[in-house]
Amino acid sequence: MDESRVLLWVKAEPFIVGALQVPPPSKFSLHYLRKISTYVQIRATERAYPRLYWSTWRHIACGKLQLAKDLAWLYFEIFDSLSAKTPEERLEWSEVLSNCTSEEEVEKQRNQLSVDTLQFLLFLYIQQLNKVSLRTSLIGEEWPSPKNRSQSPGLTEKSNCFNKNWNDYSHQAFVCDHLSDLLELLLDPEQLTASFHSTHSSLVSREAVVALSFLIEGTISRATKIYPLQELALWQPLHADSGFSKSSKAFCFYKLEAWLRSCLTGNPFGTSACLKSGKKLAWAHQVEGTTKRAKIACNTHVAPRMHRMVVMSQVYKQTLAKSSDTLVGAHVKIHRCNESFIYLLSPLRSVTIEKCRSSIFVLGPVATTLHLHGCDNVKVIAVCHRLSISSTTGCIFHILTPTRPLILSGNQTVTFAPFHTHYPMLEDHMARTGLATVPNYWDNPMVVCRENSETSVFRLLPPCEFYVFIIPFEMEGDTTEIPGGLPSAYQKALGQREQKIQIWQKTVKEAHLTKALEIQG
């Protein structure tokens, strides 16, 4: 096999789930990340390298980068949630946290957590994906979008369907444009000049190429197996091209970079491929009087686990309900769905809901991130690892989540409420995604983009306005009640309302009214 048959691509998940949809802190620039890289690598014995512990990152982020501790933890925890942990390990961590009785105990437990140092540096660098540039702001719309959009975008309105987090062309362009910087970030300190740059003789360690597999993977054409980057780079017939030297047990910097550029191609499991050649699903029907047709596509018939994707667009005035193997472990994108009820009752990897209005979304447990952008008058009911919202108006979130909901930019009139429904397979699906009932931070959101400190952009739903939600479908399964129950104030409000109904029914019964008078009453 010759090297021309090696195909590499940029993974989607680090960008879909890992790139926080907000401009990054200014100290996440390459200049500071290079300094951090050198700092941690020369402190290998101080819980800094090759594993970076929370206590060390907290010291760097808060002491040297001047980040707030909550923000430092946010980035650390987002990256940790991308790591390959079993559902059992995630449930164990939830149990540990739920047993903590003070902030000091929580911090003590966090201090035992560590992440791969080099991959974490790459993760911090790709936060630049959503950096606002002055040039782009002047010539075209830049993230985050301004709130002068139409409050009720029409179905025929044309715009870019996907933000950068879902645009695999953006992922590929970002890595290609910054490949030299990414590689330099991974170099051992002695391979850099005093100004933190590589030289013609710089060597890239095998550990650095393993770290780069966080962003890049590949295959050999016509093969079905997907390989981590390091396995292909270390493949014997490719040593001359990838620049690997057996004597130094490292890669020549410029040869490795050239090889990566020559092999990088489009992601065969990305959004573009899913829309272009994915399987079209007839889950929604054409509604009379509308010019737009609902489009639902998936790649689950060809994509391996962790690469599954379902894209749903322009569902209008419909009830769509699915519990399907097609959805299990998939990244789901829901776009421009209006005046609809959508039930996706399977364990999901991530969910993005964008530019939807006047709809209700009931979701199975979301293992990573549930993100909403540009939505109006939407209700979302879900168990999820993390919720983040941007540019939403009048939306209600009934959620159960072990992390603080993230309020990003451009939101108005946000309401948070306790998770208030169940379906027969819910607890089984929660176990499969590693989500527990405690801790639950539904009522403690984190305002990441504080645009106007004088007014609160969110409220907690008053118990007097609270009702449970009934999922009107029959399924097999053991769950018969809301996992974890309801907060006492909401349970009390339901009880009082039920009591009033019973008193009224008793009053009517004891009054011996005729049918006609009962109806009038």
Disulfide bonds with the S-S distance in Angstrom:
none
